[in-house]
Amino acid sequence: MLTSRSDVRVPASARDLPVFETMLPEQCEAVLSRNNVGRIAFALHDRVSIVPINYVYLDGWVYGRTAAAGTLRDILRNRWIAFEVDEHQDLFEWRSVIVRGPLYLIQPDATAGVRSIYQTAVSAMRGLMSAALTPADPVPYRDQLFRIRAADVSGRSSTPIGGKPPVHGKTTRGIADTAFADADSELLDAAKAAVKGLDNTAAANLHLEAFDGVLVVSGIVETAVDREAVESALLQLPQVVALVQELETEFPSAVEPSAAELARAVREQMLIEPSLVGSTIKCVVEHRWLRLEGMADSLATREQIARRVRQVKGSRGVINRIRIFDPSSVQLLDTG
């Protein structure tokens, strides 16, 4: 725990400055291994959320468990997360490690490989709490196991003394901020007041943010009628000049897929007929458009791939840029 301000070790002279350093990989792993509480940060649309968790770090993976509820649904729409662990003793004596990578759910399965991963996760959780995932579990609702692959690990540390004063004569150009905090706060307060006048169904799961004079509304409402009611209420505010509307509806249509979900759906469609897809055929998901790139051996193959990808629901459409390779002339024919 951070000490009180009266106990902070203050440098005795101007030359006893704190030292900030980049941690070595083995130092980062040591911090991850000896701690069991961290925070997961994930983003959905323009909203960033942070959730504290208990965890165990093993062989390049962060194992944890949580409740199978709304947070997981949001995380899995963009599986890539950041995970942070901190240690601190004083104001200038601390270590912070950040892990970036994809999060995967762990389920018991019939295959030996998945069963082994599941048992590893269960053992890790019971190492923290022997009653975990048993009838005596004090938090039985945290029944969903997961793991995070430590694809990228970095860390920073600080020690109170030993630093060097800055070299005089060097100047750093400042960054100008064009936003106005008070105006953004007033805009957000007005938006919150506007949605209070709506019925509970429409306003239950809304997230409002304001920055740079722009109002952002996101969340899930039940129907398109609720979505229109929220948008109308916000557009009536004189403070709202630009609105980013990212509301999703649960009924009657499904939640609009994320870019990652579209990419997974494309992959599943293409794997149905793997013979159609050569190693050069790729799909790029860009602003919910599906863009096909690469080379096919015939016009028929090109069209078959496009038809398969068009079956993916939730995209804006398919842009077919697959070219046809003519081995007889050794030329690339661009068919538009």
Secondary structure, DSSP 8 states (H G I E B T S, - for coil): ----GGGS---SSTT-EEEEEE--HHHHHHHHHH--EEEEEEEETTEEEEEEEEEEEETTEEEEEE-SSHHHHHHHHT-EEEEEEEEEEETTEEEEEEEEEEEEEE---SSHHHHHHHHHHHHHHHHH-TTTTSTT-S-TT--EEEEEE-SEEEEEEEEEEEE----TT-----------HHHHHHHHHHHHHHHHTS-HHHHTTEEEEEETTEEEEEEEESSHHHHHHHHHHHHT-TT-SEEEEEEEE-SSS-----HHHHHHHHHHHHHHSGGG--TT-EEEEETTEEEEEEEESSHHHHHHHHHHHHT-TT-SEEEEEEEEEETTTTEEE---
